[in-house]
Amino acid sequence: MPQPVPALALLEADQQQLRQWLSAFGTPQQVALRSRIVLAAAEGQSDNAIAQRLEVNRKTVTLWRARFAQEGLDSLWEVAPGRGRKPTYGPEKIQSIVDATLRSKPKGMTQWSCRLMAARQGVSKSTINNIWQSHNLKPHRVKTFKLSRDAKFLEKLTDVVGLYLNPPQQAMVLCVDEKSQIQALDRTQPGLPLKKGRCGTMTHDYKRNGTTSLFAALEILQGHVLGQCYERHRHQEFMKFLRHLDQEFPGEIPLHLVLDNYGTHKHPRVQAWLRRHPRFVSHFVPTSSSWLNLVERWFSELTSKRIRRGSFHSVEDLEKAIAEFLAAWNQNPKPFVWTATVESIVEKLSRCRQTLEKIQPGCTLPRRRKAKR
């Protein structure tokens, strides 16, 4: 009988790095396979079991188990020499291009392009493009973010995420917000329709015909949306919308409202009305965390599928279009399923905070306090 192979010793940091490589978009498949072999070996699985589960040869599992034990993480990225055409540029040149992309900028500009980097490094633009793709570098793209400075961030985060992942029994959870200043834009000329070989067109200029504000409430379990348009978005209009919700959901069933920190939601008259209607329970997201309110995701659907390409001769046309989209959505609603846990969100934000403090040491952010249980 063959002797059982002991579990591979794996540090917590190495295990975390392996899982990051597996979840990363640009990790080569051979590196991902080797990472799975090492993680399975660390769990104590036999070589035969790992080979059968990953559908590889048992000798492959034995090879990478032994190589990792001797050389560590760096060995998983080694590429065996093939019989094809040898690479034109060595690893030193490739690394210098990657470093230049990450740590420098072209003179007078904010980011590199393939042609600019190719001229700087003395290579072709296709070479730069291939290197960027292999390292998952996209200098032309940028995403927006902002870390919340709310002193009660963790407490509010736990409250709202708890509603999403474990909704209360015999109650309804509504994500409520307003999409203000929606412009009724009328294009100066008719656009050309979509046809084979040509996308639809629209003029770059437009005429403004007024604005409207949409108050909406997303019911998270079924995905139904209730909405009303108003000329303004003050606390008076918000109270009208709350009365509308009170009529749409008759009875005494509790209504949990997920709200942001807009001043309208905390107006004294609004708070007095909520005290007179105790079945309305308010849950406020942390400041600078509108991404926690799921109705914002529905607003994105409204903008991309009805408003952005629309042409409206008046505010009435715009409100009619919004009403039509609401009716069409509610005929076949699709709820947005929240999957992120509090722990995963806090871990991601902690990494972001550490990186931000390294880049700008003077930029201090408040530490998160433990939520009350």
N, C-alpha and C positions, 0 to 999 in steps of 0.2 A: 504494500500500500504506500503511495507517495505521501511524504510528510507535508502537513498543512503549512502554507506560507504565512508568516506573521504579517500583521497589518503594517502598511507603509507608514513610517513616522512623518507626520505633516504638521508644520507649524500653523497657528491660526492665521497669521498674516499671509502665508503661502496659500492656504485654503481660500481666503478671501480674494486673493489675486487671481486664482484659477477660476473662480466663479465670475469675476468681472470679465475675464477673457471670454468665457462662454456666453455671457449676455451681450458682449460688445458686437456691434454691427460688422466691423472690419476685420475680425479675427480670422486668419486662414483656417480652412477646414482641417488641415493636418494638425495644426496647433490645438484646435478644439478637441479633436479625437484624442490626442495625447493627454490633454487636461482631464478628459472624462476617465481615461485609464488610470491616471494618478489618483483622482478623487475616489474612484471605486476601490483601488488598492488600499487607500487609507481607511476605507470602511471595513477592511478585512475580507473582501471577496477574493475568491481564488482566481488564478489565471484562467482556468477553463470557464468559470462562470462569467468573467468579464469579457472574454473572447466571444462567448456565445451571445451575450446580451448586445455587444457592440458590433457583432458580425465581422470580426477580424480574426486573423490567425493567432493562435496561442503564443507563438514565438514573438509576435509584435508586442503583446502585453508584457511578456517577460523582459523583452529588450528595454521598454520604456520604464518599467518598474525599476530595473537595475540602474539605468542611466540617470533617472531622477534622484535616486538614492545617492549617487556618486557626485553629480554635477549640479543638482538643484534646478530652479525654475528656468534659468537661461538655456538649459539643454533642450527644452521643449520647442524652442524657436530655431534650432539648427536645421538647415536644409541640406540634404544629401546631394552631392554633385550628380547631375544627370548626364545623359549622353547627347543632349541637344546643344544648341548654340550657347556658348558661354556668355554670361552677362557682360555688357559693354562697360559698365561702371561698377566699381567695387563697393563694398558696404560703407567705406569711409566717405566716398563721394555722396552716396545716398543719404547717409546720416547728416552730412553737412547741408544738403538741400532741405532736409526735414527741420534741422535746427534753424536755418535761415528763415524758413516759413513761420516757425513758431515764435522766434525771438527777435525778429527785425521787421522793418517796414520799408517800402520803397520811398525814395525822397519825395516829400510833398504829398504823399498819399497815405491811405489808411489800411490797405491790404494789397497783397500780391495777386497778380494774374499769371497765367501760364506763360505768356509771352515775356512779361517783365522778369519773372524768375529765370526763364530760359536764357534771356540775354545776360543776366547777372552771373549765372553759373556756367555759361558757355556750353549749354546742351540744347537739344531740340524741345519744342513745347510739348510734343507727345511724350517725351521722357518725363518731363515734369508732371504731366497729367497722370501717367502710369504710377509714378511714385506717390503722388497725392492720393490716388485711389487705393493703392495698397496699404497706405497708412491712415486711410479714412480722414483725410484733411480736406476741408472745404472753406478756404479763406473768403470766398464770396458771400458766404452765408453768415447771418447773425441772428441771435434770438434775444428777446427782451426778458428781463427779470427784475425783481426787487425783493430783498429780504425784509420781512416784517419787523418792525421795532416795537410791536405791541408787548407790553410787560406781561400780559395774560395770554400770550400766544398759545402755549401748550394747553392751557385750560380750555380755551375756545376751540382749538383744533380737535381736542379729544371729544368735546361736546358735539360738534358738527359731524365729524367722521363716525362717531357712535350712532348718530341718527341714520346715516347712510348704510352702514354695515349691519346694524341691528335696529331696525325701525320699531318703535313702541307698538305694542298690541292695542287694538281697538282705538287707533288714532291715525291721523294722516299727516304726512310730512310734505310741506309745500316750500319750494325754493322761490322766493319772491324778490323781484328787482325791477328797475325801470330802465328802459333803453331810451335815453333822452335825446332830443335834438336830431331826430331822424329827418333828413332833408328830402323834400320832394323835388328831385332833380329832373329836368326835362332836357333831353339832348337837342342840340341845335339843328341836327339833320337826322333823318331815319338811318338806322344801321343796315348793313347788308346781311342777308340771312346766311345761315350755315349751309355749306355745300361741300361736295367731295373736293378735297385738296385745299379748302379754305375755311378758316374758322369764322365765326360770326364777328361782326365789327360794330363799333360804336364810336361816336365822335369824342374827342378828348375834352371838348368844351361843353358847357351846359348852362342852363338857366335855373336859378333857384326860385322855387315857388312856395316857400314856406317850410315849416317844420312841424312835427308832431312828436309826442312822447308816449311810448308804449309801456304800460304797467302789465307785468306778466307773472303768473304763478305756475310753476311746474310741479306736478304731482309725481313723486319719484318712483313709485311702484309701478304705475300703469303708463306713465309718460304723457298723460293728458296735460294740456296747457290752456289756462284761462288768461285772456288778455283784454285790455281796454285801452283805447287811445284817448289822450287828453291834450289840450292845447299847451298846458304847462305841467311842471312836475314838482309842485309844492306839497306841503303837508296836507292841504285841503284835498288835492287830488288823490293822495295816498289814502286818506281816510275814506274817500268814496270807493276806492278799490277794495279796501278792507270790508266795507259794507257789502260790496258785490260778492266777495268770497263768503261772507256770512250767509248770504242768500243762496249761493250756489251749493253750499254744503250745510243744509238745514239739520236741525237736531242739536244734540249736545256733544257730538263726537269732538274730541280735542284736535285742534289744528296747530301743528308745530311749524312755525315760520322760520326759514333760514334767511337771514338778512345781512346786508353789509352795514358799514358804519356811516352811511350818508346821513346828514343832519335831519333830513325829512323823517327818517325812521325813528329818530329819538326826540322828536319835537314834543314838548310838554302836552299839547292837546292830543297827540297820537298816543302817548303813554297813558293819559287819563282814559282815553277810549278803550285801550287794551285792558286796563284795570277793571272797567265796567263789563268787559267781555272776557272772563277768565279762561274760556276754552281756547283762546289764542295764546300760544306760548312762543315767545321770541327767543331765537338762538342767533347770536351775532358772530360772524366770521371775524378772524383777526384783521387788523388794519393791513392794507396793501396785500390782501389775499383774496381778491375777487375770484380767483381760480377755484376756490372752495365752494362757490355757489354754482350748482349745476345748471341753473337757468341761464347763466352766461354761455354755456355750451349750446343751448337752444337758440340764443340770440345769434350765435355764429351761423347756425343753420339758416335762420331767417335772412341774415345779411347776404350770405353766399348764394342762396337758392331763389331769392325773390327781390331783394332791394338793390343789390349792387349793379345788376344788369338791367334794372327796370328804368322806364322813362315815365315820369308822372307829370301831368299837366297842372295838377293842383294838389293841395293837401288831402282833399276828399278822395282823389284817385289813389294816393298813397295809403290812406287808411283802409280803403276798400281792398287794395292788394294785400295788406297785412291780414285783414279779416279772412280773405280767401285762403291765404297760406295757413292760418290757424285752423280753418275748417278742414282743409285737406290733411293737415297733420293729425288732427284728432280722429279722422276716419281710420287711420292705421298708425296709432302712436307707437313710438319705439323708445322705451325708457333708456336713460344713460346709466349704465351699471358702474358703480364706484367700487374699485378693487384695492386701492392703496390703503395700507394700515397707518396708524399713527406712528409706529416705530419706523417704518420705511421712510415716511415723510421727514421725520426728525433727523434720521441718519443722513438723508440727502441734503437737507438744509445745513446740517453741521459741517459736512464736507465743503459746501459752498461757502460757509462763513469762514472756515479755516483758510480756504484759497483766497478769499477776498482780503483777509487780514494780512496774508503774506504779500499780496500785491500792493496794498495800501495800509501799512502798519498803523497809521493814525486813525483809520476808520474802525472804530470800536462799535460792536453791536451788543445789545443786551443779552445776557445769558437767559436761557429758558428755565423757568421755575417749574417744579414738579406740579402736575395737576392734582387737585384735591379729589380723593376717592369718595 
